[in-house]
Amino acid sequence: MPPPRRQELPPTAGLPLRPGDLWPAPGPSLARVVAAQLGTPPLQLECSGTASLLIALRALHELEPRRHRVVVPGFTCPLVAIAVHQAGLELTPCDLRPGHFDMDPAALRRCCDEQTLAVVPTHLAGRVADVDDALAAARDVGAYVIEDAAQALGARRGGDSVGLAGDIGFFSLAAGKGLSTYEGGLLLARDPALRELLARTASCMVPRRPGWEWRRSIELLGYAALYRPRGLRLAYGDPLRRSLRRGDPVAAVGDDFPMAIPLHRMGRWRQSVGARAAARLPAFIEQSRAHAQRCVARLRRVAGIEVFDDSPGQQGTWPFLLLLLPDQARRDAALAQLWGAGLGVSRLFIHALPDYAYLAGVVPPRELPHARDFAARSLSIGNSPWMTDGDFETICRTLQACLG
Ligand SMILES: *Cc1c(COP(=O)(O)O)cnc(C)c1O
């Protein structure tokens, strides 16, 4: 591992906050600003993406109390499994298409039955997932579709925001995921009756908890102060390198979540910070897209690398570039040089869901060979505005050397 640099690039491209965002200001609410930008029906603001999913699941379970299974991709954020558990439902992790993050159509149909409440296609890394197949499989058994767009705020398919093709969608406003209020989530539903149910469910479930809001407000101030190359070394890089030295990759990527998800309402100050920053979001997404396209073109010249890109008709977002290497040995060789190097190279999730020891009580054991293969061969490169052409060239050359 090369010596760490004074500057640290983030693993995902969050929209940097400005001091002016922090002044309390009256104005349209965060949910309204984002809904207007995306051209969606009204959005429902929650305290996290996970809380949004939990509320969506509880709402659907109220409609279909006899259905209690939730089908999710075998390679996704552990918080998804925790939300299903906290909703009192049963998780069914589904294997992936070989070499892809989408659920495998045949495996998905084996996972779905008349007990299935919802299927959760996931727009990973800002890429647009195959929601149509999830819809077809879900409709066959009478289940709902919840689009996990936690990593894809601003992504579109055929001009429409992701999250609108399924019954419900959600975005995350967590630190590093594009627009951030440190933690936050937005729920989306096309159908007015379902929107009303989601609002009613949240008003029953979600208390005001000023202690949590204080904590999140201080965390947001810390994020505003440290989310820049100098601060990230302290806030992200040094703890990352300590975890890597301990041989704890789950801690290194922050996959070690608590088993209980707090539910509370987001206060006015954090909303106004988000609303002001959101004004810069469309331009930020465009700039990230242009940068990512140049990086994708360069990576294509490295033989043996597969980079995930948009298909025709899709306009994803680019928090980071998601890559597959030919095998785990070469992926690990690349990570040995790049992970702790301060260049924003990382892994997405460490394991397929059934392989997290701490989720043993939540995720049933299952053979998911393609999800496991995806975990073993993938790596990510943060698409940060602070990454220079020189930084990116260093990454490409290192990958080339490991593959050659
Ligand atoms: C981060 C994430 C979530 C959870 O969102 P939070 O806002 O962090 O609670 C859900 N799904 C995926 C794919 C994620 O990356």
The ligand as a MOL file (V3000), in Angstrom:
LIG
                    3D

  0  0  0     0  0            999 V3000
M  V30 BEGIN CTAB
M  V30 COUNTS 15 15 0 0 0
M  V30 BEGIN ATOM
M  V30 1 C -27.7910 3.2220 1.5270 0
M  V30 2 C -28.7200 2.2620 0.9650 0
M  V30 3 C -29.9530 2.0270 1.5910 0
M  V30 4 C -30.3650 2.6520 2.8840 0
M  V30 5 O -30.4100 4.0540 2.8450 0
M  V30 6 P -30.0660 4.9180 4.1520 0
M  V30 7 O -30.5020 6.2900 3.8030 0
M  V30 8 O -28.5880 4.8280 4.3560 0
M  V30 9 O -30.8250 4.3680 5.2870 0
M  V30 10 C -30.7930 1.1250 0.9680 0
M  V30 11 N -30.4650 0.5020 -0.1720 0
M  V30 12 C -29.2850 0.7090 -0.7940 0
M  V30 13 C -28.9800 0.0020 -2.0800 0
M  V30 14 C -28.3710 1.5860 -0.2370 0
M  V30 15 O -27.1970 1.7780 -0.8410 0
M  V30 END ATOM
M  V30 BEGIN BOND
M  V30 1 1 1 2
M  V30 2 1 2 3
M  V30 3 2 2 14
M  V30 4 1 3 4
M  V30 5 2 3 10
M  V30 6 1 4 5
M  V30 7 1 5 6
M  V30 8 2 6 7
M  V30 9 1 6 8
M  V30 10 1 6 9
M  V30 11 1 10 11
M  V30 12 2 11 12
M  V30 13 1 12 13
M  V30 14 1 12 14
M  V30 15 1 14 15
M  V30 END BOND
M  V30 END CTAB
M  END
